Amino acid sequence: MLTASGLSVAHGTRVLFRDVTLTLGPGRRVALVGGNGVGKTTMLECIAGIREPDEGQVHRPRDLHLGYLPQDLTDTATGTVLEEALGGTGPLAELAVTLEGIGEQLATHDATADPRGHADLLHRYGEAQSRFEQLGGYAREAEAHQVLAGLGFAPADSHRSVRELSGGWRMRVALARLLVEEPDLLVLDEPTNHLDVDSVAWLEEALVEGPSGLLFVSYDRDFIDAVAERVIELSGTAATEYVGGFAEFVRLKPINVNRGIYPLPDNISFEEGSFVEPLACVVRSTICRSPACSRPMCSTTSSGSRWADITRTSYRIPASSSARTIAARMSCRLSTGGTGK
């Protein structure tokens, strides 16, 4: 179990967060949310031991195995995709490289011209293979192939050099390495940034079914809903914890739209200090398309366009509704005047 107590970090005179305390128990999956610049990445770095807080401390048990995925990679991998995916498995990764190297030598060695050398290579290969099997290497290698496939890699990509890949695909390799490694605690900073829809869906299932505890930052509301059991909001230098996913967090916390965690489109505005039901923060588009609309919830801007003033209407969110469903229902209500069902 990892515990953080009294964490405070400031950039110059600006305080990011102050006196934050949290506990990450075994298997617990926690989403860290908040607006841009509130210190989410800084918080993850403190938890992962990348940086020290200005005040407070993080207690990590000696035997805690923590894996961290930053937003941007700073190191350059030199191996193949498969080698890097197995890179967090310690001796297994080294044996996999040894086996591949000896295998390449056997493929090019002339056994007729150098029978003793060939026999020596076969002996070394047999010893390495036996050790690899004892450590469960082939099962772990099969798992690595499965993880890579889930993250969008084709079978032929396993033997490609990571150096050949774009930045986004290198991030996928780094994520695969952590998933194969299965640390006690995963700390992931926006893990879905470089993933397609299918890969995100696979990752959701992998994180929920995996053994690792999880602390992550994401702006993907459906991903948060699918994965998180708790949500911690960083706002106004404080951290507040909510039980449940994003929809439950939205239901429990009335949000001031002017400082909302997930901003509404620019063409929707609200009076300063106005509070609305939490539904507001998950609506992507609530434009009224009819210039002749006379519904009281709609107003005309100075440019003559129409926009829906949802501060005048109360909406409540079922705890079981996903953010995507809520947004769709809200959009339907505003565009049709119906019930949204």
Number of C-alpha atoms within 10 A of each C-alpha: 15 17 15 18 15 16 21 22 22 16 9 7 6 9 14 21 22 18 15 20 17 17 14 17 15 14 18 18 24 27 26 24 25 21 17 10 9 19 21 23 19 19 23 22 19 20 26 20 14 12 12 18 19 14 14 16 18 20 12 16 10 6 7 12 14 21 21 22 21 17 15 11 13 7 6 9 17 12 16 19 31 25 26 23 28 29 23 20 17 10 15 22 21 15 17 20 18 16 19 13 12 15 15 11 14 17 9 8 15 12 13 9 9 10 12 11 15 17 13 11 17 16 12 15 19 13 13 18 17 12 15 21 14 10 13 11 21 15 12 19 19 11 16 24 23 15 23 26 17 18 23 17 18 11 12 8 17 19 12 14 16 22 14 12 14 9 14 13 18 21 22 24 26 20 24 28 25 25 25 21 21 19 19 19 26 23 24 23 21 16 20 22 15 16 17 11 9 11 18 20 17 15 23 19 12 15 19 18 11 13 16 23 22 27 23 24 23 19 17 15 17 19 20 27 24 16 23 24 19 22 26 20 20 22 19 14 17 16 19 14 15 18 14 21 26 29 24 23 20 22 17 16 12 16 19 18 23 15 15 17 19 18 16 18 12 7 13 17 16 14 10 10 10 11 15 19 21 24 22 25 21 24 21 17 18 24 18 21 14 13 13 8 14 9 11 10 16 19 17 13 12 7 6 9 14 21 22 24 20 20 17 11 11 10 14 11 17 11 15 11 15 22 25 16 15 20 20 18 17 25 20 16 15 23 17 12 12 11 10 15 8
